[in-house]
Amino acid sequence: MENRLKTIKDRISKAAERCGRDPGSIRLVAVSKTMPADRVREGIEAGITILGENYMQEAREKIAELSAYPVSWHFIGHLQSNKAKYAVKLFDLIHSVDSLKLARELDKQAAKINKKQDILVQVNIGEEASKSGAYTDEVKSIISDISQLENLSVRGLMTIPPFFNSPEKVRPYFSALKDLGDQIREEALPNVKMDELSMGMTGDFEAAIEEGATLVRIGTAIFGKRDA
Ligand SMILES: *Cc1c(COP(=O)(O)O)cnc(C)c1O
């Protein structure tokens, strides 16, 4: 685990240097979905500081079991409104906000515990019917509505682009997400910072960094293959 983590961190640094970015401006989210708490503990002891989880029930159990560790948990899976109360309680950043309805529920639950919840808006940048995320043409209006919600802070955008075997084919989608984020930042809306782009996974994170990713979500290259 330690070696794998070191290899990934080196690759992140090299990708950053290739395009003149500070490697410190890119954070690694280690995606631990389906991995048992013991494997995650091993990862934390090897130096992981941010963990990404997809399924609420699984995450609740793991986070409870690993509560002694000073790590940050991010929610990256599809989130249902009825799980919003757990999401605001457990996660520092929610990557997968894809509707105003969900944002309103998160705002309400965050208010109850006096928290300003950091979120990303998930964009379905490839316009794929099978994927969640807001469509590009709705994102600006959703974010403009979210900017009125006092207990949310929109930190940026997240995407899961269409799958290709070659990272070069994915690159245009990363660059489209970056452009969209830049346009929204210019609007300077309240409660909207737009300083984060969550994009890039095991197969394509270097291209994502070259296109401006600030958060890369990597599972397989750290924890190994997941059981289907
Ligand atoms: C599983 C998952 C990842 C990690 O994928 P790998 O290919 O294993 O690195 C990243 N982001 C999301 C949203 C995921 O569900």
The ligand as an SDF file (V2000), in Angstrom:
LIG
                    3D

 15 15  0  0  0  0  0  0  0  0999 V2000
  -15.1490    4.4150   -7.8540 C   0  0  0  0  0  0  0  0  0  0  0  0
  -15.0370    5.8470   -8.1450 C   0  0  0  0  0  0  0  0  0  0  0  0
  -13.7780    6.4510   -8.3710 C   0  0  0  0  0  0  0  0  0  0  0  0
  -12.4570    5.6860   -8.3780 C   0  0  0  0  0  0  0  0  0  0  0  0
  -12.3210    4.9380   -9.5270 O   0  0  0  0  0  0  0  0  0  0  0  0
  -10.9660    4.1200   -9.8280 P   0  0  0  0  0  0  0  0  0  0  0  0
  -11.0410    3.8740  -11.2810 O   0  0  0  0  0  0  0  0  0  0  0  0
  -11.0010    2.8950   -9.0020 O   0  0  0  0  0  0  0  0  0  0  0  0
   -9.8240    4.9930   -9.4610 O   0  0  0  0  0  0  0  0  0  0  0  0
  -13.7490    7.8180   -8.5820 C   0  0  0  0  0  0  0  0  0  0  0  0
  -14.8690    8.5590   -8.5840 N   0  0  0  0  0  0  0  0  0  0  0  0
  -16.0740    8.0210   -8.3710 C   0  0  0  0  0  0  0  0  0  0  0  0
  -17.2740    8.8990   -8.3750 C   0  0  0  0  0  0  0  0  0  0  0  0
  -16.2020    6.6540   -8.1570 C   0  0  0  0  0  0  0  0  0  0  0  0
  -17.4300    6.1300   -7.9740 O   0  0  0  0  0  0  0  0  0  0  0  0
  1  2  1  0
  2  3  1  0
  2 14  2  0
  3  4  1  0
  3 10  2  0
  4  5  1  0
  5  6  1  0
  6  7  2  0
  6  8  1  0
  6  9  1  0
 10 11  1  0
 11 12  2  0
 12 13  1  0
 12 14  1  0
 14 15  1  0
M  END
$$$$
